Amino acid sequence: MNFEPSAKTKEYQERVQRFMDEHVYPNEARYAEDVARDRWQPAPVIDELKAKARAAKLWNLFLPPGKSPQNDEHGAGLTNLEYAPLCELMGRSNMAAEVFNCSAPDTGNMEVLARYGTAEQKTQWLTPLLAGEIRSCFAMTEPDVASSDATNISTRIARDGDSYVIDGKKWWSSGAGDPRCKIAILMGKTDPDAAAHKQQSMILVPLDTPGVKIVRLLTVYGYDHAPHGHAEIHFENVRVPAANLLLGQGRGFEMAQGRLGPGRIHHCMRCIGVAERALELMCQRVQTRVAFGKALAEQGTIRADIAASRMEIEQARLLTLKAAYMMDTVGNKAARAEIAMIKVVAPNVALRVLDRAIQAHGAAGVSQDTFLAAAWANVRTLRLADGPDEVHLESIAKGELRR
């Protein structure tokens, strides 16, 4: 396997890095000010930077070849392996992914619509998502069942003539706090009597449909992630056209697996970007602080932490690139074990590096004065999102035992 970046990847890496240096990093403080001024409204600086990114043709970079209905304007036609290093760069800033229209859950929802949507569904929802005119959420996790086993999902999607009627509760529908969020892809149960993995379906639910109620916005270790937000949403007798169903009844699991593979690559490479930034901050900090008569950088324990962090980051990156390579060459199903491995490895590595960097910063590390505390809280959620560690470990172990 050759993980040497292609000429195309190098070109995009240089362009994304330059854009980050010129536009993203200098505006991080302004972004924080915009959010603090009006937490649940889009930050004006984001719209300004999105326009610049789109003009620079650094837009929808996540879309693989042939998936965009308008490839000349939307998407760079990059493979998973080509996109992964760009995702790492975006992970270094909490605003970068949105600037390039590459942020979750929109990326996964756009991939679902591109792969499984009808022409009408694409026109109504995919086109404005690709243009960055609206945002979306994914309604799968439920408060009343153990959603790590998705067969537990109890939200009901019942056929009634030319409509489906939806009843149930969802939470951790990330992005639903944003006023630009106009559409949810909801996973629910259409046939409780079918085989376990044929009971669920996915359906498009506009958030302004009567009966859709955003009950509350949840916090992550106290962070509300405004204006993105993580919502608990109740669906009470929500009626949508039957044409809103995606792909067909009983095919929800099939689409979920297709959606989660690339999304996990994106999450993991962003984690590596977070870890890289944390390690840089740690190295800078320990060279400027003196304790017990010498710089922290001269302390053996600090040096061991730096070395361990570098080794772990390199291992996590290589494993993630291997998974991306396999997805491109042999498909998501054959790469199942590698995808499961990176989903466990990358967030745990990022958390360890962040923890060491926080320790090296002392009290400043747990405050709002660096990105470390908020990044730790954000990455910690990824040990639960897209399947908890335990589910992935079980899958990896089963594969080993079969071999």
ZAKE-284468 format. One line per field, with one value per residue (C-alpha): residue in three letters; residue number from 1; x negated, z negated, y negated. Coordinates in steps of 0.02 Angstrom, whole numbers, plus 32768, in hexadecimal, padded with zeros to 4 digits. Each point is the difference from the previous one (the first is absolute). Layout:
r = (ALA_...)
k = (NUM_...)
X = (X_...)
Z = (Z_...)
Y = (Y_...)
This chain:
r = (MET_ASN_PHE_GLU_PRO_SER_ALA_LYS_THR_LYS_GLU_TYR_GLN_GLU_ARG_VAL_GLN_ARG_PHE_MET_ASP_GLU_HIS_VAL_TYR_PRO_ASN_GLU_ALA_ARG_TYR_ALA_GLU_ASP_VAL_ALA_ARG_ASP_ARG_TRP_GLN_PRO_ALA_PRO_VAL_ILE_ASP_GLU_LEU_LYS_ALA_LYS_ALA_ARG_ALA_ALA_LYS_LEU_TRP_ASN_LEU_PHE_LEU_PRO_PRO_GLY_LYS_SER_PRO_GLN_ASN_ASP_GLU_HIS_GLY_ALA_GLY_LEU_THR_ASN_LEU_GLU_TYR_ALA_PRO_LEU_CYS_GLU_LEU_MET_GLY_ARG_SER_ASN_MET_ALA_ALA_GLU_VAL_PHE_ASN_CYS_SER_ALA_PRO_ASP_THR_GLY_ASN_MET_GLU_VAL_LEU_ALA_ARG_TYR_GLY_THR_ALA_GLU_GLN_LYS_THR_GLN_TRP_LEU_THR_PRO_LEU_LEU_ALA_GLY_GLU_ILE_ARG_SER_CYS_PHE_ALA_MET_THR_GLU_PRO_ASP_VAL_ALA_SER_SER_ASP_ALA_THR_ASN_ILE_SER_THR_ARG_ILE_ALA_ARG_ASP_GLY_ASP_SER_TYR_VAL_ILE_ASP_GLY_LYS_LYS_TRP_TRP_SER_SER_GLY_ALA_GLY_ASP_PRO_ARG_CYS_LYS_ILE_ALA_ILE_LEU_MET_GLY_LYS_THR_ASP_PRO_ASP_ALA_ALA_ALA_HIS_LYS_GLN_GLN_SER_MET_ILE_LEU_VAL_PRO_LEU_ASP_THR_PRO_GLY_VAL_LYS_ILE_VAL_ARG_LEU_LEU_THR_VAL_TYR_GLY_TYR_ASP_HIS_ALA_PRO_HIS_GLY_HIS_ALA_GLU_ILE_HIS_PHE_GLU_ASN_VAL_ARG_VAL_PRO_ALA_ALA_ASN_LEU_LEU_LEU_GLY_GLN_GLY_ARG_GLY_PHE_GLU_MET_ALA_GLN_GLY_ARG_LEU_GLY_PRO_GLY_ARG_ILE_HIS_HIS_CYS_MET_ARG_CYS_ILE_GLY_VAL_ALA_GLU_ARG_ALA_LEU_GLU_LEU_MET_CYS_GLN_ARG_VAL_GLN_THR_ARG_VAL_ALA_PHE_GLY_LYS_ALA_LEU_ALA_GLU_GLN_GLY_THR_ILE_ARG_ALA_ASP_ILE_ALA_ALA_SER_ARG_MET_GLU_ILE_GLU_GLN_ALA_ARG_LEU_LEU_THR_LEU_LYS_ALA_ALA_TYR_MET_MET_ASP_THR_VAL_GLY_ASN_LYS_ALA_ALA_ARG_ALA_GLU_ILE_ALA_MET_ILE_LYS_VAL_VAL_ALA_PRO_ASN_VAL_ALA_LEU_ARG_VAL_LEU_ASP_ARG_ALA_ILE_GLN_ALA_HIS_GLY_ALA_ALA_GLY_VAL_SER_GLN_ASP_THR_PHE_LEU_ALA_ALA_ALA_TRP_ALA_ASN_VAL_ARG_THR_LEU_ARG_LEU_ALA_ASP_GLY_PRO_ASP_GLU_VAL_HIS_LEU_GLU_SER_ILE_ALA_LYS_GLY_GLU_LEU_ARG_ARG)
k = (1_2_3_4_5_6_7_8_9_10_11_12_13_14_15_16_17_18_19_20_21_22_23_24_25_26_27_28_29_30_31_32_33_34_35_36_37_38_39_40_41_42_43_44_45_46_47_48_49_50_51_52_53_54_55_56_57_58_59_60_61_62_63_64_65_66_67_68_69_70_71_72_73_74_75_76_77_78_79_80_81_82_83_84_85_86_87_88_89_90_91_92_93_94_95_96_97_98_99_100_101_102_103_104_105_106_107_108_109_110_111_112_113_114_115_116_117_118_119_120_121_122_123_124_125_126_127_128_129_130_131_132_133_134_135_136_137_138_139_140_141_142_143_144_145_146_147_148_149_150_151_152_153_154_155_156_157_158_159_160_161_162_163_164_165_166_167_168_169_170_171_172_173_174_175_176_177_178_179_180_181_182_183_184_185_186_187_188_189_190_191_192_193_194_195_196_197_198_199_200_201_202_203_204_205_206_207_208_209_210_211_212_213_214_215_216_217_218_219_220_221_222_223_224_225_226_227_228_229_230_231_232_233_234_235_236_237_238_239_240_241_242_243_244_245_246_247_248_249_250_251_252_253_254_255_256_257_258_259_260_261_262_263_264_265_266_267_268_269_270_271_272_273_274_275_276_277_278_279_280_281_282_283_284_285_286_287_288_289_290_291_292_293_294_295_296_297_298_299_300_301_302_303_304_305_306_307_308_309_310_311_312_313_314_315_316_317_318_319_320_321_322_323_324_325_326_327_328_329_330_331_332_333_334_335_336_337_338_339_340_341_342_343_344_345_346_347_348_349_350_351_352_353_354_355_356_357_358_359_360_361_362_363_364_365_366_367_368_369_370_371_372_373_374_375_376_377_378_379_380_381_382_383_384_385_386_387_388_389_390_391_392_393_394_395_396_397_398_399_400_401_402_403)
X = (8000_7FBC_803B_7F92_8074_802C_7FDA_80B9_8000_7F63_804E_809D_7F9C_7F9E_809D_8060_7F6A_7FEB_80B8_7FFA_7F67_8048_80B7_802F_7F7F_8002_80BE_8012_800C_8081_8065_8001_8039_808C_8040_7FF4_8064_8092_7FE6_808A_7FEA_7F82_7F5B_7FEF_7F47_8029_806B_7F76_7F7F_8074_8011_7F43_7FE8_8080_7FAF_7F59_8050_7FDF_80B2_8054_7F55_8045_806A_7FB1_7FF6_80A7_806C_802B_8087_7F99_7F4B_7FBB_8043_8013_7F77_7F4C_8018_7F87_7FF6_8008_7F43_7FE9_807D_7FC0_7F69_8070_8077_7F6D_7FD8_80B6_7FFF_7F83_8087_80B3_8040_7FA0_806E_8099_7F9D_7FDB_80B3_7FB4_804B_8066_808B_8019_7F76_8052_80AC_7FC2_7FAE_80A3_8062_7F7D_7FFA_80B4_806F_807B_7FEC_8089_7FB0_7F59_8049_8060_7F7B_7F57_7FEB_8016_7F93_7F76_8011_7FF2_80A8_804E_7FC5_8043_8003_8006_8085_7FD0_7FD2_8091_8009_806B_7F9D_7F49_7FDB_7F56_806C_805E_807E_8048_803B_80B8_8034_808F_8011_80AD_8046_80A7_8038_7F8C_7FA8_7F97_802A_7F70_800A_7F6C_7F75_7F4F_7F6D_7F4D_8040_7F65_8019_80B8_7FDD_7FCA_808D_7FBD_8027_8095_8002_7FE6_7FD9_805C_7FE8_8097_805F_8075_801C_7FEE_8023_7F75_7F52_7F9D_7F9B_8090_8076_7FB2_800E_7FC1_8071_7FED_805A_8001_7FEC_8091_807A_808E_7FDD_7F43_7FCF_7F4F_8013_7F53_7F4B_7F84_7F52_7F5D_7FA6_8053_7FDA_809C_7FA1_8069_8039_7FF5_8050_8037_80BD_8080_808E_80AE_8063_80B9_8074_7F89_8043_7F8D_801A_7FD9_7F88_7F8F_7FCC_7F4C_7FD8_808E_804E_7F8D_7F60_7FCE_7F70_7FBC_7FF9_7FBD_7F69_7FE2_800B_7F92_7F65_7FC5_803F_7F92_7F68_802B_8015_7F5E_7F96_8048_7FCF_7F4E_8003_8039_7F74_7F7E_8036_8001_7F50_7FC3_804B_7FB3_7F52_8010_803C_7F7A_7F75_803C_8027_7F81_801E_7F84_7F72_8010_8074_808E_7FBC_7F67_806A_7FF7_80BA_802C_7F89_8048_80AF_7FC8_7FAF_8097_8074_7F9B_7FF8_80BA_8032_7F97_8049_80B2_7FE5_7FB8_808F_8080_7FAC_7FFE_80BC_801C_7F94_8062_80A6_7FC6_7FB7_8068_809B_804A_8036_7F51_7FB9_807B_7F7B_7F8C_808D_8030_7F4B_7FE5_80A3_7FBB_7F4B_8009_8071_7FA2_7F58_8042_8042_7F59_7FA0_807D_7FF3_7F43_800A_807E_7F8E_7F6D_8067_8034_8099_8004_801F_80AB_8035_8047_7F58_7FC9_8061_7FCD_8090_8088_7FA4_7FF5_80BC_8024_7F8E_8040_80AC_7FB4_7FE5_80BF_8031_800E_7FFD_7FAC_7F53_804B_8064_7F67_7F94_8081_8002_7F42_7FF8_8084_7F9C_7F62_8056_804B_7F52)
Z = (8000_8033_7F92_8054_802A_80B7_8061_7FF4_7F43_7FEB_8067_7F95_7F5F_8030_8032_7F63_7F90_8052_7FEB_7F49_7FE1_805B_7FCE_7F7D_7F75_8004_7FEB_7F72_7F7E_8068_800F_7F42_7FF1_8080_7FA2_7F57_8044_803C_7FD7_8068_80A0_8088_7FE7_8089_8015_8035_8091_8037_7FFE_8056_8091_800B_7FF7_8087_806F_7FE4_8035_7F55_7FEA_7FDA_8003_7FAD_8095_8059_80BE_8058_7F67_8021_807F_8032_7FF0_8057_7F77_7F6B_7FC1_8030_8030_7F7B_7FC3_7F46_7FFB_805A_7F91_7F5A_7FEE_8026_7F78_7F87_8029_7FE3_7F58_7FBD_7FF6_7FC1_8089_8097_8036_8010_8061_8086_7FF7_7FBE_7F52_7FB0_8005_80A6_8054_7FD3_802F_80A7_8022_7FD8_8075_8088_7FF6_7FD9_8022_808F_807F_7FA7_7F55_8043_8050_7F62_7F7C_8046_8071_7F75_7F8A_8082_8016_7F44_7FFF_7F7C_7F7D_7FC6_7F6F_7FEB_7F8A_7FCB_7F46_7F85_7F46_7FCA_8049_8009_80AB_800B_803E_808C_800B_7F5F_805C_7FD8_8060_806F_80B9_8032_80B2_8011_80B4_805D_7F5F_7F72_7F4D_7F85_7F43_7F89_7FA5_803C_7FAE_802B_80A8_801A_8065_7FD9_7F95_8099_804C_80AC_7FDA_8070_8017_7F96_803E_7F82_7FE2_7FBC_8004_8092_7FE8_7F4C_803D_8080_7FE3_7F80_8081_807A_7F89_8010_8086_801C_802E_8022_7F81_801A_7F54_801E_8011_7F80_7F6C_8003_7F58_7FCA_7F46_7FC5_8032_7FA6_7FC2_800D_7F59_7FF3_80B2_8068_80A6_8037_8083_8035_7F69_7FD6_7FF5_7FB0_807F_7FE8_8097_7FDA_808C_8080_80B0_8097_80B6_8026_8083_7F70_7FDB_8031_806E_7FBE_7F66_7F96_804A_7F71_7FC4_80AF_8010_7F50_8027_80A3_7FA3_7F6C_805A_804C_7F69_7F8C_806D_7FF4_7F43_7FE8_806E_7FAA_7F5A_8040_802E_7F4F_7FB9_806D_7FC8_7F49_8010_8050_7F73_7F80_804D_8005_7F4D_7FB1_8053_7FB4_7F4D_7F75_7F67_7F7D_8052_80B3_8095_8000_80A5_7FA1_7F8A_8028_7FE9_8077_8084_7FEF_8019_809D_8047_7FD8_8052_80A0_800C_7FE1_807D_8088_7FDE_8000_80A2_805B_7FC7_8039_80A9_8013_7FDF_8080_807F_7FE7_8010_80A7_8041_7FB9_7FBA_7F57_7FDA_8017_7F9B_7F71_7F81_802A_7FF4_7F55_7FC6_802E_7FAE_7F5B_8017_8042_7F7A_7F75_8043_8010_7F4E_7FBB_805C_7FC8_7F4D_8003_804D_7F7C_7F77_8049_8003_7F4B_7FCE_80A9_8052_7FB1_8020_8098_8024_8074_8073_7F9A_7F85_8083_8078_7F7B_7FE0_80B9_8026_7F69_8052_8094_7F93_8003_80A6_8098_7F8A_7F55_7FEC_7FBB_809E_806E_7F8F_8009_80BE_8009_7F8A_8063_809E_7FAF_7FBA_80AB_804D)
Y = (8000_7F58_7F71_7F7F_7F6F_7FF2_7F61_7FD5_8018_7F97_7F75_7FFE_800D_7F66_7FA1_802F_7FDA_7F57_7FD8_8035_7F92_7F69_8009_8082_7FEE_7F40_8003_807D_7F76_7FA5_80A1_8010_7F4B_801B_8098_7FAA_7F6C_806C_80B7_804D_7F9C_802B_7FA5_7F7C_8025_80B2_7FC5_7F8B_808B_807B_7F88_7FF3_80BC_801D_7F7D_8057_80A6_804B_803A_80A8_8050_809E_8037_8095_8008_8009_7FDF_7F4B_7FD6_7F69_8037_7F67_7F8F_8074_8071_8020_80B6_803C_80B3_8027_8010_7F5A_7FA5_8044_7F8A_7F6B_8037_8006_7F4A_7FCF_8059_7F82_7F7A_8015_7F8D_8040_8091_7F91_7F7D_8083_8048_80A1_800B_808A_8030_7FA8_8065_80A6_7FC1_7FC0_80A8_8059_7F8F_800B_80BE_802E_7F69_7FEF_7F74_7F9E_8018_7FC8_7F64_7FD0_8026_8034_7F69_7F7D_8067_8007_7F45_7FE3_7FA7_8072_807C_80A8_807B_80BC_8044_80B0_800B_800E_7FD2_8094_8092_8038_7FB9_8054_8091_7FAC_808E_7FB4_7F65_7FE9_7F64_8037_7FD7_803D_7FFE_7FA6_7FF0_7F8B_7FCE_8042_7FD1_7FF4_800F_8009_7FA7_7FDE_7FA9_7FD1_7FC4_7F96_7F62_7FEC_7F67_7F9E_7F97_8031_80B7_8026_80BD_809B_80AE_806B_80BA_805A_80A2_8023_80BB_8043_80B1_800A_8049_7F9A_7F9F_7FE7_7FA7_7F53_7F7C_7F50_7F70_7F46_7F92_7F42_7FB1_7F89_8092_7FF7_8070_7FEC_7FB5_7FD3_801E_7FCC_7FEC_8070_7FD5_8061_7FEF_7F56_7FC7_7FDD_7FF9_7F6C_7FD9_80B7_8051_80B0_800D_806F_8005_8049_8039_8003_8038_7FB6_801D_7FF8_8039_80B5_7FBE_7FC6_80B3_8023_8098_806D_804D_806B_7FBA_7F8D_806D_800F_7F43_7FE8_806D_7FA4_7F5A_802C_8042_7F5B_7F9F_8064_7FDA_7F47_8004_805F_7F8F_7F67_8051_800E_7F48_7FD7_806C_7FAC_7F53_8037_8046_7F5E_7F99_8075_7FEE_7F43_7FF7_806D_7F9E_7F5C_8039_801B_806B_803C_7FA4_803C_7FF9_807C_8040_8040_8069_80BA_801F_7F74_803F_80AF_7FB9_7FA5_809D_806E_7F81_7FFB_80BE_8015_7F7A_8050_80AC_7FBE_7FA1_8097_8070_7F7F_7FEC_80BE_8004_7F75_805C_80A1_7FA7_7FBA_80A4_808F_7FA8_7FD8_80B2_8047_7F6F_801C_8036_7F70_7F82_8047_7FF9_7F4A_7FCE_8043_7FCE_7F4D_7FB1_8059_7FC5_7F4E_8005_803D_7F78_7F7C_803B_7FF3_7F53_7FCA_8040_7FA1_7F60_8012_7F9D_7FA8_80A8_8017_7F4B_7FA8_7FAF_808E_8073_8099_8013_7FE8_8073_8088_7FF5_8007_8093_8060_8008_805D_8099_8008_7FB2_8073_8095_800E_804C_80A0_8023_7FE8_806C_808B_7FF5_8006_8095_8060_7FE7_803F_809A_8028_7FF7)
